[in-house]
Structures are given as structure tokens and as C-alpha cells.
Amino acid sequence: MFTGDGDGWVTLADGSRRWGLYGASGLLLHSVDESGTGHVLLQHRAPWTHQGGTWGLPGGARNSGESLIEAALREFTEEVEGELGVLSLFGVHRQDYQVWAFDTVLADTAERRPFAPGNSESQSIRWVPVHEVPSLPLIPAFAQVWPELSAALSERLLLVVDATGPEQDSAPVEPLRDGLAALVRAGVTDDVLPSGLSLAPLYRRFPDVLVVVDARARVTAPASVPGVEVVPVFEDAAAAIARLTRRHAARVRVVVASDDPEVRSRSAAAGAHPVPASWASGLATAGMELSG
């Protein structure tokens, strides 16, 4: 079994102990079947382990110099046998005890691949329908946050940025695109999101981003990059963004950043949450500073 420099117990203020000198991370895989039912991949802990016999998610101690996502993926591969395949990370939930934290990395996968225990810490690894999770004997810390996790499993965030209009058409889109991409890689915190979205609290979110440009005003549209899709449109911006909103609003929360009153009005009618364009440009600036 792999031993890292994060292995060890931390004692909390209430006298209880938590595993991981630098905190701990776990991966909660989520997949939706053909009927629309959500499933999560859970670990049935071996009797000899701490709080054995309970159900939770694969995870463990984070090592120094390791990101929370790197730790979650490493722990998964140590404890679970099977190929992860393509994942879409959409958030991180944090249980913060000031001197110690557990980070649950939330990820979608299109396939419910077969998995098996990767070491002796697990009795079994099983896909469980989301609605059946509360009926299992859950590890207490996981049971405590399951209501927030289960709410977050059905929530996704899409940012639609209006880069049409006279001022935007004469300015390069690449700085906006690259800044937003950098921020998406790092994750967006709830405190920078507009009020009124009514989302379950998360430590980080990894939204999808669409940057809409007027193809009629440009010789070529900038290329898309990981995390940000550049969408060239050949029609009125308000109509195009309202159409994009209607396409996605049934499945995700859509935030539209624009200073065009018609774009804001029509996207709101289609189900989006409109915000000023300066909100998106502020995010892009923060992203560029992060990428430094």
C-alpha cells in the first residue's frame, strides 16, 4: 500500500480524529442512466478500517504539494480497480474544520463502468441510485453533508458571455477567453457568483463557458480552448443568446453577461440570470492574474 507524507491523524477541537495531516480528498462519481436516474459510485468500507462497515466515497489523506483534485484521483486509483475514463469535473464540496478539511470532488461520467475494490480497505464498490443513498449505513461525516452533496449533483452552471456589439467587435476576444479559461481551471468560488442563483454551497465550481461573437463582424472567429467554447453567430445577438439559453436552461443554471438591454431581457425571459458584462470581464481579469 502506498504511504505518503500526509498519512497521520489530526485531532479536532471536539477531540475527534481525522485522517490526513494536510487534509483529505475523495472523488464522488455521478452518472445518469437512460431513464434519467442519477447514480453515484460508493465504497463499502471493510470492517477493520476506521468506522468500518459503513458506506462512503473512495478517498484519503492528501500529501504535501498535492492539489485536492490530484489527491482525490490518486486515492481513487489506490482504492478502486477499474478505468475512470473521461470525467467532467463540476465542483468541489469542502467540510472545513479549520485545522482540517475534507474535499469532495464532484465529477460526471457518461458511463457507469464496472469497478471493484482495489485494496483491502473496501468490501465492495457499487453504483448506487442517488435516492437510495440515505437508506445505507453511511460513514457519519459523509451522512452529515449528503443533503448538500445530493443537491449539488443536479446543479450545473453555464456562463454565456456576450462579446458582440461595436466595442467588443473591435477588441480581441482572446484575452477574455483566456482569462475565463484560467479561472475555470482554478474554479469559481460562490462569493463571486451573482445573488439569486439559489445553488447548493460549494467550495469551487467548474462552469462551462460560452463566449458569443458576431461572425459577421470578424474575418475569423477565435478558436475555442479547454473550458471555453467560442460561439460565432450570424444573427441578432439577443435572438442567438436567447436560443442558447432555452437550449440549456432546463438542465443547468445559465448566467448571461451582457450590457445590451435586449440581450438581458430576452435571455431572462428564456430562463437565464442576466448580469452586467463587467462581471464577466472581472472574472477574466482575475483568471489572468491567477495564470500570472
C-alpha positions, 0 to 999 in steps of 0.5 A: 500500500502506498504511504505518503507524507500526509498519512497521520491523524489530526485531532479536532477541537471536539477531540475527534480524529481525522485522517490526513495531516494536510487534509483529505480528498475523495472523488464522488462519481455521478452518472445518469442512466437512460431513464434519467436516474442519477447514480453515484459510485460508493465504497463499502468500507471493510470492517477493520478500517476506521468506522468500518462497515459503513458506506462512503466515497473512495478517498484519503489523506492528501500529501504535501504539494498535492492539489485536492483534485490530484489527491482525490484521483490518486486515492481513487486509483489506490482504492478502486480497480477499474478505468475512470475514463473521461470525467467532467469535473463540476465542483468541489464540496469542502467540510472545513474544520479549520485545522482540517478539511475534507474535499469532495470532488464532484465529477460526471461520467457518461458511463457507469463502468464496472469497478471493484475494490482495489485494496483491502480497505473496501468490501465492495464498490457499487453504483448506487441510485442517488435516492437510495443513498440515505437508506445505507449505513453511511460513514457519519461525516459523509451522512452529515453533508449528503443533503448538500452533496445530493443537491449539488449533483443536479446543479450545473452552471453555464456562463454565456458571455456576450462579446458582440456589439461595436466595442467588443467587435473591435477588441480581441476576444482572446484575452477574455477567453483566456482569462475565463479559461484560467479561472475555470481551471482554478474554479469559481468560488460562490462569493463571486457568483451573482445573488439569486442563483439559489445553488447548493454551497460549494467550495469551487465550481467548474462552469462551462463557458460560452463566449458569443461573437458576431461572425459577421463582424470578424474575418475569423472567429477565435478558436475555442480552448479547454473550458471555453467554447467560442460561439460565432453567430450570424444573427441578432445577438439577443435572438442567438443568446436567447436560443442558447439559453432555452437550449440549456436552461432546463438542465443547468443554471445559465448566467448571461453577461451582457450590457445590451438591454435586449440581450438581458431581457430576452435571455431572462425571459428564456430562463437565464440570470442576466448580469452586467458584462463587467462581471464577466470581464472581472472574472477574466481579469482575475483568471489572468492574474491567477495564470500570472 
